[in-house]
Amino acid sequence: MALWLARQCQDPPTGWACPTDSTTNCVCNAGYYGPGGDLCTTCDAGSWCPGGATITACPANANSAAGSDAVTDCVCNAGYYGPGGDSCATCDAGSWCPGGATITPCPDHMISAPGSDSLSDCTCKEGYSAGLSVEGALCEATDVSREVSTITLAVTLSMSASEFNSQMRRSAYIDGVARALKVESSAVQIKSVQEQSSERRRRLLATTCLVETTVTVTLSTPFLGMQATCFGCGFL
């Protein structure tokens, strides 16, 4: 009797007589499948079974729980969307689809690839950068004043390295570079000072020093430019 639990026994055809224990007219209930009069198996996941011996696969890109008995039990997989039991479309670009009939647009200023299945697939459009909000992801217009870069200068001064390396001259040099580039003095750093000698007319030796300098600037800094090699440069 245990094998009959998933069956629905029907009356025998007119004019026929069946033993009381016959199972040949028993068919599997909805949600099960199997040949008449035999063991009924629970409908497989990803399929639906209306009853009897029939088992039908869900439409493409859809799935169902085991024991499903109607095509409407088939729901679209994540990354797809559509009504239950119908065709499932690929999630549109700029949206994300958790599965079923739901399609959700990405938040403002965000974009996603077709077939996205999670909010995390939405990324900021060009010109926007990621921030945080109580609700979740947020993209804000990129503030170029926050983006920094480092430039390197090689400045030649008409003095020896020992003359330059006094605290007063180094400070004056840093302040002069800062004024020229319209940045704070704290953004200017002297990386190295190298003494150089060159022969001038009448075989006189001219001593100079090469000052390697780094400057941290933002992209919005009005960089007017300066000579990479100069004698004096008006700094000192």
DRENPA-3360 file (N, C-alpha, C; in nm, 2 decimals, always signed):
BEGIN
1 = MALWLARQ = +0.08/-0.12/+0.00/+0.00/+0.00/+0.00/+0.09/+0.13/+0.00 ~ +0.21/+0.12/+0.05/+0.29/+0.24/+0.06/+0.32/+0.30/-0.08 ~ +0.33/+0.21/-0.18/+0.36/+0.26/-0.31/+0.25/+0.33/-0.38 ~ +0.13/+0.33/-0.32/+0.01/+0.38/-0.38/-0.01/+0.53/-0.33 ~ +0.07/+0.58/-0.24/+0.04/+0.70/-0.18/+0.04/+0.82/-0.28 ~ +0.13/+0.81/-0.38/+0.13/+0.92/-0.48/+0.05/+0.89/-0.60 ~ -0.04/+0.79/-0.59/-0.13/+0.76/-0.70/-0.27/+0.80/-0.68 ~ -0.34/+0.82/-0.78/-0.49/+0.84/-0.77/-0.55/+0.73/-0.86;
9 = CQDPPTGW = -0.62/+0.64/-0.79/-0.69/+0.53/-0.86/-0.82/+0.57/-0.92 ~ -0.83/+0.53/-1.05/-0.95/+0.57/-1.12/-1.04/+0.44/-1.14 ~ -1.17/+0.47/-1.16/-1.26/+0.36/-1.18/-1.23/+0.29/-1.31 ~ -1.24/+0.15/-1.31/-1.21/+0.08/-1.43/-1.31/+0.11/-1.55 ~ -1.27/+0.09/-1.67/-1.36/+0.12/-1.79/-1.49/+0.04/-1.77 ~ -1.59/+0.10/-1.84/-1.72/+0.03/-1.83/-1.72/-0.11/-1.89 ~ -1.77/-0.20/-1.82/-1.78/-0.34/-1.87/-1.66/-0.42/-1.83 ~ -1.57/-0.36/-1.75/-1.45/-0.43/-1.71/-1.47/-0.45/-1.56;
17 = ACPTDSTT = -1.41/-0.56/-1.52/-1.41/-0.59/-1.38/-1.26/-0.61/-1.34 ~ -1.22/-0.55/-1.22/-1.09/-0.56/-1.18/-1.08/-0.61/-1.04 ~ -0.98/-0.69/-1.01/-0.96/-0.73/-0.87/-0.95/-0.61/-0.78 ~ -1.00/-0.62/-0.65/-1.00/-0.51/-0.56/-0.86/-0.46/-0.53 ~ -0.75/-0.54/-0.55/-0.62/-0.50/-0.52/-0.54/-0.46/-0.65 ~ -0.61/-0.43/-0.76/-0.55/-0.40/-0.89/-0.50/-0.26/-0.88 ~ -0.38/-0.24/-0.94/-0.32/-0.10/-0.95/-0.31/-0.05/-1.09 ~ -0.36/-0.13/-1.18/-0.34/-0.09/-1.32/-0.41/+0.03/-1.36;
25 = NCVCNAGY = -0.51/+0.07/-1.29/-0.58/+0.20/-1.33/-0.54/+0.31/-1.24 ~ -0.44/+0.30/-1.16/-0.39/+0.40/-1.08/-0.28/+0.49/-1.15 ~ -0.29/+0.62/-1.14/-0.20/+0.71/-1.21/-0.13/+0.80/-1.10 ~ -0.01/+0.84/-1.13/+0.06/+0.93/-1.04/-0.01/+1.06/-1.02 ~ +0.00/+1.12/-0.90/-0.06/+1.25/-0.87/+0.03/+1.36/-0.94 ~ -0.03/+1.48/-0.95/+0.05/+1.59/-0.99/+0.17/+1.61/-0.89 ~ +0.29/+1.64/-0.95/+0.41/+1.65/-0.87/+0.49/+1.53/-0.86 ~ +0.43/+1.42/-0.93/+0.50/+1.29/-0.93/+0.49/+1.24/-1.08;
33 = YGPGGDLC = +0.57/+1.14/-1.11/+0.56/+1.08/-1.24/+0.60/+0.94/-1.24 ~ +0.55/+0.86/-1.33/+0.58/+0.71/-1.34/+0.47/+0.64/-1.42 ~ +0.50/+0.52/-1.47/+0.41/+0.45/-1.55/+0.29/+0.40/-1.46 ~ +0.17/+0.39/-1.52/+0.05/+0.36/-1.45/+0.07/+0.22/-1.38 ~ +0.03/+0.22/-1.25/+0.03/+0.09/-1.18/+0.17/+0.06/-1.12 ~ +0.27/+0.15/-1.14/+0.40/+0.13/-1.08/+0.44/+0.24/-0.98 ~ +0.56/+0.23/-0.93/+0.60/+0.33/-0.83/+0.60/+0.47/-0.89 ~ +0.56/+0.57/-0.82/+0.56/+0.71/-0.86/+0.68/+0.78/-0.79;
41 = TTCDAGSW = +0.75/+0.86/-0.88/+0.87/+0.93/-0.83/+0.84/+1.08/-0.82 ~ +0.90/+1.14/-0.72/+0.88/+1.28/-0.70/+0.94/+1.35/-0.83 ~ +0.87/+1.45/-0.88/+0.91/+1.53/-0.99/+1.05/+1.59/-0.97 ~ +1.14/+1.58/-1.07/+1.27/+1.63/-1.05/+1.28/+1.78/-1.04 ~ +1.38/+1.83/-0.97/+1.40/+1.98/-0.97/+1.43/+2.02/-1.11 ~ +1.38/+2.14/-1.15/+1.40/+2.19/-1.29/+1.30/+2.13/-1.39 ~ +1.20/+2.07/-1.33/+1.09/+2.01/-1.42/+0.96/+2.03/-1.35 ~ +0.85/+2.00/-1.42/+0.72/+2.00/-1.36/+0.64/+1.88/-1.41;
49 = CPGGATIT = +0.55/+1.82/-1.33/+0.48/+1.70/-1.36/+0.33/+1.72/-1.33 ~ +0.25/+1.72/-1.43/+0.11/+1.74/-1.42/+0.04/+1.61/-1.36 ~ +0.11/+1.50/-1.35/+0.05/+1.38/-1.31/+0.07/+1.27/-1.42 ~ +0.05/+1.15/-1.38/+0.07/+1.04/-1.47/+0.22/+1.01/-1.50 ~ +0.25/+0.98/-1.62/+0.38/+0.94/-1.65/+0.47/+1.06/-1.71 ~ +0.40/+1.18/-1.72/+0.46/+1.29/-1.78/+0.56/+1.37/-1.69 ~ +0.68/+1.40/-1.74/+0.77/+1.50/-1.67/+0.82/+1.59/-1.78 ~ +0.81/+1.72/-1.75/+0.85/+1.82/-1.85/+0.95/+1.92/-1.80;
57 = ACPANANS = +1.06/+1.94/-1.87/+1.16/+2.03/-1.83/+1.11/+2.17/-1.83 ~ +1.16/+2.26/-1.73/+1.13/+2.40/-1.73/+1.18/+2.47/-1.86 ~ +1.13/+2.58/-1.89/+1.18/+2.66/-2.01/+1.33/+2.69/-1.99 ~ +1.40/+2.73/-2.09/+1.54/+2.76/-2.08/+1.56/+2.88/-1.98 ~ +1.67/+2.86/-1.90/+1.71/+2.96/-1.80/+1.61/+2.98/-1.69 ~ +1.53/+2.87/-1.66/+1.44/+2.87/-1.55/+1.46/+2.74/-1.47 ~ +1.41/+2.74/-1.35/+1.43/+2.63/-1.26/+1.31/+2.61/-1.17 ~ +1.30/+2.50/-1.11/+1.18/+2.47/-1.02/+1.23/+2.38/-0.91;
65 = AAGSDAVT = +1.15/+2.38/-0.80/+1.18/+2.29/-0.69/+1.13/+2.15/-0.72 ~ +1.19/+2.05/-0.65/+1.14/+1.91/-0.67/+1.00/+1.90/-0.63 ~ +0.92/+1.82/-0.70/+0.78/+1.81/-0.67/+0.69/+1.91/-0.73 ~ +0.74/+1.99/-0.82/+0.66/+2.09/-0.89/+0.55/+2.02/-0.98 ~ +0.43/+2.09/-0.99/+0.33/+2.02/-1.06/+0.27/+2.11/-1.17 ~ +0.32/+2.23/-1.20/+0.27/+2.32/-1.30/+0.39/+2.40/-1.36 ~ +0.37/+2.44/-1.48/+0.48/+2.52/-1.55/+0.50/+2.65/-1.48 ~ +0.40/+2.70/-1.41/+0.41/+2.83/-1.34/+0.50/+2.81/-1.22;
73 = DCVCNAGY = +0.54/+2.69/-1.18/+0.63/+2.67/-1.07/+0.78/+2.69/-1.12 ~ +0.80/+2.70/-1.25/+0.93/+2.73/-1.30/+0.95/+2.88/-1.30 ~ +1.06/+2.92/-1.23/+1.09/+3.06/-1.22/+1.23/+3.09/-1.29 ~ +1.25/+3.21/-1.34/+1.37/+3.25/-1.41/+1.49/+3.24/-1.31 ~ +1.60/+3.20/-1.36/+1.73/+3.20/-1.28/+1.78/+3.34/-1.26 ~ +1.87/+3.35/-1.16/+1.93/+3.48/-1.14/+2.01/+3.52/-1.27 ~ +1.99/+3.65/-1.30/+2.05/+3.70/-1.43/+1.95/+3.70/-1.54 ~ +1.83/+3.65/-1.51/+1.72/+3.65/-1.61/+1.60/+3.70/-1.55;
81 = YGPGGDSC = +1.50/+3.73/-1.63/+1.37/+3.77/-1.57/+1.26/+3.74/-1.67 ~ +1.13/+3.72/-1.61/+1.02/+3.69/-1.69/+0.91/+3.63/-1.60 ~ +0.78/+3.63/-1.65/+0.68/+3.57/-1.57/+0.69/+3.42/-1.55 ~ +0.64/+3.37/-1.44/+0.66/+3.22/-1.42/+0.60/+3.14/-1.53 ~ +0.68/+3.04/-1.57/+0.63/+2.95/-1.67/+0.65/+3.00/-1.81 ~ +0.70/+3.12/-1.83/+0.71/+3.17/-1.97/+0.86/+3.18/-2.00 ~ +0.90/+3.24/-2.11/+1.04/+3.25/-2.15/+1.11/+3.35/-2.06 ~ +1.24/+3.33/-2.04/+1.32/+3.41/-1.95/+1.41/+3.49/-2.03;
89 = ATCDAGSW = +1.41/+3.62/-2.02/+1.50/+3.71/-2.10/+1.62/+3.75/-2.01 ~ +1.74/+3.77/-2.08/+1.86/+3.81/-2.02/+1.84/+3.94/-1.95 ~ +1.89/+3.96/-1.83/+1.87/+4.09/-1.76/+1.94/+4.20/-1.84 ~ +1.87/+4.31/-1.85/+1.91/+4.42/-1.93/+2.04/+4.49/-1.88 ~ +2.12/+4.54/-1.96/+2.24/+4.62/-1.92/+2.18/+4.74/-1.83 ~ +2.26/+4.78/-1.73/+2.21/+4.88/-1.64/+2.11/+4.84/-1.54 ~ +2.09/+4.71/-1.52/+2.00/+4.65/-1.43/+2.06/+4.53/-1.36 ~ +1.99/+4.47/-1.26/+2.03/+4.35/-1.21/+1.90/+4.27/-1.18;
97 = CPGGATIT = +1.91/+4.13/-1.19/+1.79/+4.05/-1.18/+1.83/+3.93/-1.08 ~ +1.76/+3.93/-0.97/+1.79/+3.83/-0.87/+1.72/+3.69/-0.90 ~ +1.64/+3.69/-1.00/+1.57/+3.57/-1.04/+1.42/+3.60/-1.04 ~ +1.34/+3.51/-1.10/+1.19/+3.53/-1.11/+1.16/+3.64/-1.21 ~ +1.05/+3.72/-1.17/+1.01/+3.82/-1.27/+1.07/+3.96/-1.24 ~ +1.16/+3.97/-1.14/+1.21/+4.10/-1.09/+1.33/+4.14/-1.18 ~ +1.32/+4.27/-1.22/+1.43/+4.34/-1.28/+1.45/+4.47/-1.21 ~ +1.57/+4.50/-1.16/+1.59/+4.63/-1.08/+1.69/+4.71/-1.15;
105 = PCPDHMIS = +1.66/+4.84/-1.18/+1.77/+4.93/-1.23/+1.88/+4.95/-1.14 ~ +2.00/+4.97/-1.19/+2.11/+5.01/-1.10/+2.08/+5.15/-1.04 ~ +2.14/+5.18/-0.93/+2.13/+5.32/-0.87/+2.18/+5.42/-0.97 ~ +2.14/+5.55/-0.94/+2.18/+5.66/-1.03/+2.33/+5.66/-1.06 ~ +2.37/+5.69/-1.18/+2.51/+5.70/-1.22/+2.59/+5.57/-1.22 ~ +2.51/+5.46/-1.23/+2.58/+5.33/-1.23/+2.54/+5.25/-1.35 ~ +2.62/+5.15/-1.39/+2.59/+5.07/-1.50/+2.63/+4.93/-1.47 ~ +2.57/+4.83/-1.55/+2.60/+4.69/-1.53/+2.60/+4.63/-1.67;
113 = APGSDSLS = +2.66/+4.51/-1.67/+2.66/+4.43/-1.80/+2.53/+4.35/-1.81 ~ +2.49/+4.31/-1.93/+2.37/+4.23/-1.94/+2.39/+4.10/-1.87 ~ +2.29/+4.05/-1.81/+2.29/+3.92/-1.73/+2.34/+3.94/-1.59 ~ +2.35/+4.06/-1.54/+2.39/+4.08/-1.40/+2.28/+4.03/-1.30 ~ +2.33/+3.97/-1.19/+2.23/+3.91/-1.10/+2.24/+3.97/-0.96 ~ +2.32/+4.07/-0.94/+2.34/+4.13/-0.80/+2.37/+4.27/-0.81 ~ +2.33/+4.35/-0.70/+2.35/+4.49/-0.70/+2.51/+4.52/-0.70 ~ +2.59/+4.42/-0.66/+2.73/+4.44/-0.66/+2.79/+4.44/-0.80;
121 = DCTCKEGY = +2.70/+4.40/-0.90/+2.75/+4.40/-1.04/+2.74/+4.55/-1.10 ~ +2.67/+4.64/-1.03/+2.65/+4.77/-1.07/+2.77/+4.85/-1.03 ~ +2.84/+4.92/-1.13/+2.96/+5.00/-1.10/+2.94/+5.14/-1.15 ~ +3.02/+5.23/-1.10/+3.00/+5.37/-1.13/+3.04/+5.40/-1.28 ~ +2.96/+5.48/-1.34/+2.99/+5.53/-1.48/+3.11/+5.61/-1.48 ~ +3.17/+5.63/-1.60/+3.28/+5.72/-1.61/+3.25/+5.86/-1.57 ~ +3.34/+5.92/-1.49/+3.32/+6.05/-1.44/+3.26/+6.05/-1.30 ~ +3.23/+5.93/-1.25/+3.17/+5.92/-1.11/+3.26/+5.82/-1.03;
129 = SAGLSVEG = +3.26/+5.84/-0.90/+3.34/+5.75/-0.81/+3.25/+5.70/-0.70 ~ +3.29/+5.59/-0.65/+3.21/+5.52/-0.55/+3.22/+5.59/-0.41 ~ +3.10/+5.60/-0.35/+3.09/+5.64/-0.21/+3.01/+5.55/-0.13 ~ +2.96/+5.59/-0.02/+2.88/+5.50/+0.07/+2.75/+5.58/+0.11 ~ +2.64/+5.51/+0.12/+2.52/+5.57/+0.17/+2.45/+5.46/+0.26 ~ +2.35/+5.51/+0.33/+2.27/+5.42/+0.42/+2.20/+5.31/+0.34 ~ +2.15/+5.35/+0.22/+2.07/+5.26/+0.14/+2.16/+5.16/+0.06 ~ +2.29/+5.19/+0.04/+2.38/+5.10/-0.03/+2.47/+5.18/-0.12;
137 = ALCEATDV = +2.49/+5.13/-0.24/+2.59/+5.19/-0.32/+2.55/+5.33/-0.37 ~ +2.65/+5.41/-0.38/+2.62/+5.55/-0.43/+2.74/+5.60/-0.51 ~ +2.72/+5.66/-0.62/+2.82/+5.71/-0.71/+2.81/+5.86/-0.71 ~ +2.92/+5.93/-0.69/+2.92/+6.08/-0.69/+3.01/+6.12/-0.80 ~ +2.98/+6.25/-0.85/+3.07/+6.30/-0.96/+3.21/+6.31/-0.90 ~ +3.30/+6.27/-0.98/+3.44/+6.27/-0.94/+3.49/+6.41/-0.91 ~ +3.55/+6.43/-0.80/+3.61/+6.56/-0.76/+3.76/+6.56/-0.79 ~ +3.79/+6.62/-0.91/+3.93/+6.61/-0.95/+4.02/+6.68/-0.85;
145 = SREVSTIT = +3.97/+6.77/-0.77/+4.05/+6.84/-0.67/+4.11/+6.74/-0.56 ~ +4.05/+6.62/-0.55/+4.09/+6.52/-0.46/+4.20/+6.43/-0.52 ~ +4.21/+6.42/-0.65/+4.31/+6.33/-0.71/+4.44/+6.40/-0.72 ~ +4.54/+6.33/-0.67/+4.67/+6.39/-0.66/+4.77/+6.32/-0.75 ~ +4.88/+6.39/-0.78/+4.98/+6.33/-0.86/+5.11/+6.39/-0.81 ~ +5.22/+6.33/-0.85/+5.35/+6.38/-0.81/+5.44/+6.41/-0.93 ~ +5.49/+6.53/-0.93/+5.58/+6.57/-1.05/+5.72/+6.58/-0.99 ~ +5.82/+6.56/-1.08/+5.96/+6.57/-1.04/+6.03/+6.68/-1.12;
153 = LAVTLSMS = +6.10/+6.76/-1.05/+6.17/+6.87/-1.11/+6.32/+6.85/-1.09 ~ +6.40/+6.89/-1.19/+6.55/+6.89/-1.18/+6.59/+7.03/-1.21 ~ +6.63/+7.10/-1.10/+6.66/+7.25/-1.11/+6.81/+7.27/-1.09 ~ +6.87/+7.34/-1.18/+7.01/+7.37/-1.16/+7.03/+7.51/-1.11 ~ +7.11/+7.52/-1.00/+7.13/+7.65/-0.94/+7.28/+7.69/-0.94 ~ +7.31/+7.82/-0.96/+7.45/+7.86/-0.97/+7.51/+7.88/-0.84 ~ +7.53/+7.78/-0.77/+7.60/+7.78/-0.64/+7.64/+7.63/-0.61 ~ +7.73/+7.62/-0.51/+7.77/+7.49/-0.47/+7.67/+7.42/-0.39;
161 = ASEFNSQM = +7.68/+7.29/-0.37/+7.59/+7.21/-0.29/+7.60/+7.26/-0.14 ~ +7.72/+7.28/-0.10/+7.74/+7.33/+0.04/+7.67/+7.46/+0.06 ~ +7.68/+7.55/-0.03/+7.61/+7.68/-0.02/+7.46/+7.66/-0.02 ~ +7.41/+7.58/-0.10/+7.26/+7.56/-0.11/+7.21/+7.49/+0.02 ~ +7.29/+7.41/+0.08/+7.24/+7.32/+0.19/+7.22/+7.40/+0.32 ~ +7.24/+7.53/+0.33/+7.21/+7.60/+0.45/+7.05/+7.60/+0.47 ~ +7.01/+7.60/+0.59/+6.87/+7.59/+0.62/+6.79/+7.71/+0.55 ~ +6.85/+7.83/+0.55/+6.79/+7.94/+0.50/+6.77/+7.93/+0.35;
169 = RRSAYIDG = +6.87/+7.88/+0.27/+6.86/+7.87/+0.13/+6.76/+7.76/+0.09 ~ +6.76/+7.65/+0.16/+6.67/+7.54/+0.13/+6.52/+7.58/+0.15 ~ +6.50/+7.66/+0.26/+6.36/+7.70/+0.29/+6.32/+7.80/+0.18 ~ +6.41/+7.89/+0.14/+6.38/+7.99/+0.04/+6.35/+7.92/-0.09 ~ +6.42/+7.82/-0.12/+6.40/+7.74/-0.25/+6.27/+7.67/-0.25 ~ +6.23/+7.61/-0.14/+6.10/+7.54/-0.13/+5.99/+7.64/-0.14 ~ +6.00/+7.75/-0.07/+5.89/+7.86/-0.08/+5.88/+7.91/-0.23 ~ +6.00/+7.93/-0.29/+5.99/+7.97/-0.43/+5.93/+7.88/-0.53;
177 = VARALKVE = +5.96/+7.75/-0.51/+5.89/+7.65/-0.60/+5.74/+7.64/-0.57 ~ +5.70/+7.65/-0.44/+5.56/+7.65/-0.41/+5.49/+7.77/-0.47 ~ +5.55/+7.89/-0.47/+5.48/+8.00/-0.52/+5.47/+7.99/-0.68 ~ +5.57/+7.93/-0.74/+5.57/+7.92/-0.88/+5.46/+7.82/-0.93 ~ +5.44/+7.71/-0.85/+5.34/+7.61/-0.89/+5.20/+7.63/-0.82 ~ +5.19/+7.74/-0.73/+5.07/+7.77/-0.66/+5.02/+7.65/-0.58 ~ +5.12/+7.60/-0.50/+5.09/+7.49/-0.40/+5.14/+7.53/-0.27 ~ +5.10/+7.45/-0.16/+5.15/+7.48/-0.03/+5.30/+7.43/-0.02;
185 = SSAVQIKS = +5.38/+7.50/+0.06/+5.52/+7.47/+0.08/+5.54/+7.32/+0.12 ~ +5.44/+7.27/+0.20/+5.44/+7.13/+0.25/+5.44/+7.03/+0.14 ~ +5.39/+7.07/+0.02/+5.38/+6.98/-0.10/+5.51/+6.97/-0.17 ~ +5.61/+7.05/-0.13/+5.74/+7.05/-0.20/+5.85/+6.97/-0.12 ~ +5.92/+6.88/-0.18/+6.02/+6.81/-0.10/+6.15/+6.80/-0.19 ~ +6.26/+6.83/-0.12/+6.39/+6.82/-0.19/+6.44/+6.67/-0.17 ~ +6.46/+6.60/-0.28/+6.50/+6.46/-0.28/+6.65/+6.45/-0.28 ~ +6.72/+6.53/-0.35/+6.87/+6.51/-0.36/+6.93/+6.64/-0.41;
193 = VQEQSSER = +7.06/+6.67/-0.37/+7.13/+6.78/-0.42/+7.27/+6.73/-0.46 ~ +7.30/+6.75/-0.59/+7.43/+6.70/-0.65/+7.51/+6.82/-0.70 ~ +7.63/+6.82/-0.66/+7.72/+6.93/-0.71/+7.77/+6.90/-0.85 ~ +7.78/+7.00/-0.94/+7.83/+6.99/-1.07/+7.93/+7.09/-1.10 ~ +8.02/+7.06/-1.19/+8.12/+7.16/-1.23/+8.13/+7.16/-1.38 ~ +8.14/+7.28/-1.44/+8.15/+7.30/-1.59/+8.26/+7.40/-1.62 ~ +8.33/+7.38/-1.73/+8.44/+7.47/-1.77/+8.38/+7.59/-1.85 ~ +8.41/+7.71/-1.81/+8.37/+7.83/-1.88/+8.48/+7.89/-1.96;
201 = RRRLLATT = +8.46/+8.01/-2.01/+8.57/+8.07/-2.08/+8.69/+8.10/-2.00 ~ +8.81/+8.10/-2.06/+8.93/+8.13/-1.99/+8.96/+8.02/-1.89 ~ +8.91/+7.90/-1.91/+8.93/+7.78/-1.83/+8.89/+7.80/-1.68 ~ +8.80/+7.88/-1.66/+8.75/+7.90/-1.52/+8.64/+7.79/-1.50 ~ +8.64/+7.74/-1.38/+8.54/+7.64/-1.34/+8.42/+7.70/-1.27 ~ +8.30/+7.67/-1.32/+8.18/+7.72/-1.26/+8.11/+7.61/-1.19 ~ +8.09/+7.63/-1.06/+8.03/+7.53/-0.98/+7.88/+7.55/-0.97 ~ +7.80/+7.45/-1.00/+7.65/+7.46/-0.98/+7.61/+7.34/-0.91;
209 = CLVETTVT = +7.48/+7.34/-0.87/+7.42/+7.22/-0.80/+7.29/+7.19/-0.87 ~ +7.26/+7.06/-0.88/+7.14/+7.01/-0.94/+7.05/+6.96/-0.82 ~ +6.93/+7.02/-0.81/+6.84/+6.99/-0.70/+6.72/+6.91/-0.76 ~ +6.71/+6.79/-0.72/+6.60/+6.71/-0.76/+6.48/+6.73/-0.66 ~ +6.37/+6.77/-0.71/+6.26/+6.81/-0.63/+6.13/+6.74/-0.67 ~ +6.05/+6.70/-0.57/+5.92/+6.64/-0.60/+5.81/+6.73/-0.55 ~ +5.70/+6.74/-0.62/+5.59/+6.83/-0.58/+5.46/+6.75/-0.59 ~ +5.38/+6.75/-0.49/+5.25/+6.68/-0.49/+5.15/+6.78/-0.53;
217 = VTLSTPFL = +5.07/+6.76/-0.64/+4.97/+6.85/-0.69/+4.84/+6.78/-0.71 ~ +4.73/+6.85/-0.70/+4.60/+6.79/-0.74/+4.58/+6.82/-0.89 ~ +4.49/+6.74/-0.95/+4.46/+6.76/-1.09/+4.41/+6.90/-1.12 ~ +4.35/+6.96/-1.02/+4.29/+7.09/-1.05/+4.40/+7.20/-1.02 ~ +4.52/+7.17/-0.99/+4.62/+7.27/-0.96/+4.65/+7.34/-1.10 ~ +4.65/+7.47/-1.10/+4.68/+7.54/-1.23/+4.83/+7.54/-1.25 ~ +4.88/+7.44/-1.31/+5.02/+7.42/-1.33/+5.07/+7.50/-1.45 ~ +5.14/+7.61/-1.42/+5.18/+7.71/-1.52/+5.32/+7.67/-1.59;
225 = GMQATCFG = +5.38/+7.57/-1.53/+5.51/+7.52/-1.58/+5.62/+7.60/-1.53 ~ +5.74/+7.54/-1.53/+5.87/+7.61/-1.49/+5.98/+7.55/-1.56 ~ +6.09/+7.62/-1.57/+6.21/+7.57/-1.64/+6.27/+7.46/-1.56 ~ +6.30/+7.35/-1.63/+6.37/+7.24/-1.56/+6.51/+7.27/-1.53 ~ +6.58/+7.35/-1.60/+6.71/+7.39/-1.58/+6.73/+7.54/-1.58 ~ +6.78/+7.60/-1.48/+6.79/+7.74/-1.47/+6.91/+7.78/-1.38 ~ +6.95/+7.90/-1.39/+7.06/+7.95/-1.30/+7.00/+8.07/-1.22 ~ +6.97/+8.03/-1.09/+6.91/+8.13/-1.01/+6.76/+8.11/-0.99;
233 = CGFL = +6.69/+8.11/-1.10/+6.54/+8.09/-1.11/+6.46/+8.19/-1.02 ~ +6.53/+8.28/-0.96/+6.46/+8.38/-0.87/+6.41/+8.32/-0.74 ~ +6.46/+8.20/-0.71/+6.42/+8.14/-0.58/+6.50/+8.19/-0.46 ~ +6.63/+8.21/-0.49/+6.73/+8.24/-0.38/+6.79/+8.38/-0.39;
% end
